[in-house]
Each structure stands twice: as C-alpha cells, then as structure tokens.
C-alpha cells in the first residue's frame, strides 16, 4: 500500500509531543506542512482539505500533540523568524 502525501508529511516532519508542552498550534502545523511541501516539491493541499485529513487521523487543530522535526522544521523556523538568518 502506498503511503499518502499527508502520512509522509507526518512521518518526516513531526514527532509526538509526549508532555503536551510544545504541541504545534493550528497555524504552525499548516505552516510546517507548507514548508515540507516546498522542500519536497509538492503542491500543498488547501487548508480545508489539510484539516479534513488531520481530522481523519484524529489530530486536532487545538491540540495537535505533535512537535516539528527535520529539514521542514528548520525551513519553517527560518521562514517565520527571518531575523535568525
């Protein structure tokens, strides 16, 4: 069975946030997703479609219980906070 675009994103760019202290908020999770798409030369899903996919995986926008990781995390952080460059 082929791994879906969204599952690949979750596997490559997120990790569980066990204690819930640093869980990605809605805008952060979608921003990380768009960074991951850019790095992988993929067209990002529209916001509504993305959140529908997250809901199907029981990932809530109010408490994702996910942290960012990998190259997409670095890209997202640098894009969000350009003063760090």
Secondary structure by P-SEA (a helix, b strand, c coil): ccccaaaaaaaccccccccccccccaaaaaaaaaaaaaaaccccccaaaaaaaaaaaccccccccbbbbcaaaaaaaaaaccccc
